[in-house]
Amino acid sequence: MNIVVLERNSVGPDIPVNCFEKLGNVTYYRNTVTMEEVKERVKDADIIVANKSPMCEESLKDATNVKMICEFATGYDNCDLAYCKSRGIRVTNVVDYCTAMVAQHTFTLALALSQKLFHYDNYVKSGAYSAQDRFSNFDMPFYELDGKTWGIVGMGNIGKRVAKIATAFGCKVIFHSVTGKSTCTDYPQVDKDTLLAESDFLSLHCPLSDLSRNFIDKDALQKMKSTAILINVARGPVVNNADLYEALETGWIAGAGLDVLEKEPLALSNPLSKIKDSNKLIITPHLAWGSVEARTRCVEGVYENIQAFQRGEDRNVVSP
């Protein structure tokens, strides 16, 4: 089988991917960006390994041999599932490989913002601490997680892990299901307005869909506490970036930690790029999923998906 890896570096050049060579003839591309590149590179493929590259009729119509598309990810919003189903193309993803890391990064952002770590680190390194005549300094107030309300949007594997950690910190956890179909009974499920009004911390862990796009917009932000901190480690378009900029500049909420943006990498036209105060806004470059361990599990998961397919077995099948 001809295996084409369109975005080899999406899992990082430090993570080996030569395991795929046990399964077929492999062609690697460091990155694949344009539609024309996709079309040209997959035309002779039996199996495609992709991440963000568009998998749709336009990119696949001339790739008559394609039997399987493997996502180098859990998400598959780059893939037209209806078209793949019409062609009988198997689509698989990798489930739960980065849950621990995304949950960890959620709290890294929340704690850095709530405890004003950047302010106090700079205070010491600037020499201001050495110049003072007292042993401590707390000129910028910070607060405990204990006793606060932690709101969650999306109670899947990551949301549940975040809920467990938040509970360990002493938080009350509430959550909202965008689809209204969550069966989780471990924590109170609330409507959107209640979630916005009561959350001291609000973290987003939902897939991107028509229901979740712009879930956090101007109207939502104005309903949140002025002391609230928003964390988005889901998908960029779940939060309207222009509205968040206005919220942070106006003081509708206290801070935001983002690992994802409406357009990636960060466009200079995005108003959030103007905010340089890390006590108010922290943006990381879509890395919450990317620990060495998680990226290794991702590669192993794709390998096992292909191996199962070749044995005629179902594993992590998204479609058909």
C-alpha positions in Angstrom: 0.0 0.0 0.0 1.1 3.6 -0.7 0.9 5.6 2.5 1.2 9.4 2.1 1.9 11.4 5.3 0.9 15.0 4.4 1.9 16.8 7.6 4.7 14.8 9.1 5.9 17.7 11.2 2.4 18.2 12.8 3.6 15.7 15.4 7.0 17.3 15.6 10.3 16.4 14.0 11.5 15.0 17.3 8.9 12.2 17.3 9.9 9.2 15.0 7.3 8.1 12.5 9.3 5.4 10.7 6.9 2.7 12.2 4.6 3.4 9.2 7.3 1.9 6.9 6.4 -1.6 8.3 2.9 -1.2 6.8 3.6 0.0 3.2 5.5 2.3 0.9 5.6 5.7 2.7 6.0 9.2 1.3 6.5 11.9 3.9 5.8 15.7 3.4 7.0 18.1 6.1 3.8 20.1 5.7 1.0 20.4 3.1 -0.9 23.7 2.9 -2.6 24.4 -0.4 -5.4 22.5 -2.1 -3.2 22.0 -5.1 -0.5 20.4 -3.0 -3.0 18.0 -1.5 -4.4 17.0 -4.8 -1.0 16.3 -6.3 0.4 14.5 -3.3 -2.5 12.1 -2.7 -3.3 11.1 -6.3 -1.6 7.7 -6.0 -2.2 7.1 -2.3 -4.0 4.1 -0.8 -3.8 5.6 2.8 -3.6 9.2 3.7 -2.3 10.5 7.1 -3.4 14.1 7.6 -4.2 16.7 10.2 -5.3 20.0 8.9 -5.1 19.3 5.1 -8.6 19.4 3.5 -10.0 16.0 2.8 -13.0 16.6 0.5 -14.3 16.0 -3.0 -12.0 18.6 -4.5 -8.8 17.2 -3.0 -9.7 13.6 -3.3 -11.7 13.2 -6.6 -8.6 12.3 -8.6 -7.2 10.0 -5.9 -9.1 6.9 -7.0 -7.1 4.4 -4.9 -7.7 6.0 -1.5 -9.2 3.5 0.9 -8.4 5.1 4.2 -7.8 8.5 5.8 -6.0 8.6 9.2 -6.3 11.8 11.3 -3.1 12.7 13.2 -5.6 14.0 15.8 -8.8 13.5 17.6 -10.7 16.1 15.6 -11.7 15.5 12.1 -13.3 18.8 11.0 -10.9 19.0 8.0 -12.6 15.9 6.6 -15.9 15.8 4.6 -17.3 12.6 6.2 -20.3 12.5 3.8 -18.1 12.5 0.8 -15.8 9.9 2.3 -18.7 7.7 3.1 -20.0 8.0 -0.5 -16.6 6.8 -1.7 -16.4 4.0 1.0 -13.2 5.7 2.4 -12.5 4.7 6.0 -11.8 7.6 8.3 -10.2 7.1 11.7 -8.9 9.4 14.4 -6.9 8.9 17.6 -8.9 9.1 20.8 -7.8 10.2 24.3 -4.1 10.5 23.4 -3.7 14.0 24.8 -6.4 14.2 27.5 -3.9 14.4 30.3 -1.8 17.2 28.7 -4.8 19.3 27.6 -6.2 19.2 31.1 -2.8 20.0 32.5 -2.4 23.0 30.2 -5.9 24.2 31.2 -4.7 24.6 34.7 -1.3 26.0 33.7 -3.1 28.9 32.0 -5.7 29.3 34.7 -3.1 29.4 37.5 -0.7 31.7 35.7 -3.5 34.2 35.2 -5.2 33.9 38.6 -2.0 34.1 40.6 -0.4 36.9 38.4 2.7 34.8 38.0 4.1 37.0 35.2 3.8 40.1 37.3 5.6 38.6 40.2 8.3 36.9 38.2 9.0 40.2 36.5 8.9 42.0 39.8 11.7 39.9 41.1 13.8 39.9 37.9 13.5 43.6 37.4 15.3 44.2 40.7 12.3 45.7 42.4 12.2 42.9 45.0 15.9 43.2 45.8 15.4 46.9 46.4 12.5 46.7 48.8 12.8 46.6 52.6 10.3 43.8 53.3 10.3 40.1 52.8 7.2 39.8 50.7 5.2 41.6 48.1 1.6 41.3 46.9 0.8 44.5 45.2 -1.4 42.8 42.6 -4.2 40.8 44.3 -4.5 37.1 43.6 -7.1 34.5 44.7 -7.5 30.9 45.6 -9.3 28.3 43.5 -10.7 26.7 46.6 -14.4 27.6 46.9 -14.7 29.0 43.4 -17.1 27.8 40.7 -15.4 26.1 37.7 -17.6 26.0 34.6 -17.0 23.5 31.7 -18.3 23.5 28.2 -18.0 20.0 26.8 -18.0 17.1 29.3 -16.1 14.5 27.2 -12.8 12.9 28.2 -10.9 16.2 28.6 -13.8 17.9 30.3 -14.2 15.1 32.8 -10.4 15.2 33.6 -10.6 18.9 34.1 -13.6 18.5 36.4 -11.7 16.0 38.5 -8.7 18.3 38.9 -10.9 21.3 39.6 -12.7 19.3 42.3 -9.3 18.4 43.9 -8.5 22.2 44.1 -11.8 22.6 46.0 -13.9 24.1 43.2 -17.6 23.5 42.7 -17.9 22.2 39.1 -20.9 22.9 36.8 -21.1 22.2 33.1 -23.1 22.9 30.0 -23.7 20.6 27.0 -23.8 22.4 23.7 -25.8 19.6 22.1 -27.9 19.0 25.2 -27.2 15.3 24.9 -24.7 14.8 27.7 -25.4 11.8 29.9 -22.9 12.9 32.6 -24.5 13.0 36.1 -21.4 13.5 38.2 -21.7 17.3 38.1 -24.7 19.7 37.8 -25.6 20.4 34.2 -26.8 24.0 33.7 -28.1 26.2 30.9 -25.8 28.6 29.2 -26.9 31.7 31.1 -26.4 30.0 34.4 -23.0 28.8 33.3 -21.9 32.3 32.3 -23.3 34.0 35.4 -21.9 31.6 38.0 -18.5 30.6 36.6 -15.4 32.1 38.2 -13.3 30.0 35.7 -14.8 28.9 32.4 -12.9 26.3 30.3 -14.0 25.2 26.9 -13.5 21.6 25.8 -16.2 21.1 23.1 -15.7 20.1 19.4 -16.2 22.8 16.8 -19.7 22.6 15.2 -22.4 25.0 14.0 -23.7 24.8 17.6 -20.4 25.8 19.3 -19.1 28.3 16.7 -19.0 31.8 18.4 -20.4 30.2 21.6 -18.5 32.8 23.5 -19.4 36.1 21.8 -20.1 39.7 23.0 -23.5 38.7 24.5 -21.9 35.8 26.4 -19.0 37.8 27.7 -21.2 40.6 29.0 -23.0 38.0 31.1 -19.9 36.7 32.8 -18.4 37.9 36.1 -16.0 40.8 35.9 -13.6 38.6 37.9 -14.0 35.6 35.6 -11.2 33.9 33.7 -11.9 32.2 30.4 -9.8 29.3 29.1 -10.1 28.0 25.5 -8.3 24.8 24.7 -11.0 23.6 22.3 -11.1 25.2 18.9 -10.4 28.8 18.1 -13.8 29.7 16.5 -15.7 28.7 19.7 -14.6 32.2 20.9 -15.2 35.3 18.9 -11.7 36.9 19.0 -12.8 40.5 18.3 -15.5 40.3 21.0 -13.0 38.8 23.5 -10.6 41.7 22.7 -13.4 44.2 23.6 -14.2 42.2 26.7 -10.6 42.3 28.0 -10.1 45.9 27.1 -13.4 47.0 28.7 -13.1 44.8 31.7 -16.1 42.6 31.2 -13.9 39.7 32.4 -10.6 39.6 34.2 -8.5 37.5 31.9 -8.3 34.8 29.2 -5.9 32.0 28.4 -6.0 30.7 24.9 -4.3 27.9 23.1 -6.4 28.2 20.0 -7.5 31.1 17.8 -9.9 31.8 15.0 -7.1 31.7 12.5 -3.7 30.0 13.2 -1.0 31.0 13.4 -2.0 34.3 15.0 -2.8 36.9 12.4 -1.5 40.4 13.1 -5.0 41.6 12.0 -6.4 39.7 15.0 -7.0 42.4 17.7 -5.9 40.0 20.4 -2.3 40.5 19.0 -2.4 44.0 20.4 -2.7 42.9 24.0 0.8 42.5 25.5 -0.2 42.3 29.2 0.2 38.6 30.2 -1.6 39.2 33.4 -4.7 39.8 31.3 -4.2 37.5 28.3 -1.9 34.5 27.7 -1.8 32.9 24.2 0.1 29.7 23.5 0.7 28.4 20.0 -1.8 25.5 19.9 0.4 23.2 22.0 -1.8 22.1 24.7 -2.0 18.6 23.2 1.7 18.4 22.3 3.7 16.9 25.2 6.3 14.3 24.0 4.2 11.6 25.5 1.0 12.7 23.8 2.6 13.1 20.4 4.2 9.7 20.7 0.8 8.2 21.6 -0.7 9.9 18.6 1.7 8.3 16.1 1.3 4.9 17.8 -2.5 5.3 17.5 -2.4 6.0 13.8 0.0 3.1 13.3 -2.5 0.8 15.2 -5.4 2.2 13.2 -3.7 1.3 9.9 -2.6 -2.1 11.2 -6.2 -2.9 12.2 -7.6 -1.7 8.8 -5.1 -4.0 7.1 -6.4 -6.9 9.2 -10.0 -6.1 8.3 -10.8 -4.8 11.8 -12.5 -1.6 13.0 -10.5 0.7 15.2 -11.3 4.3 16.0 -13.5 4.5 13.0 -15.2 7.9 12.4 -16.7 7.0 9.0 -18.3 5.1 7.3 
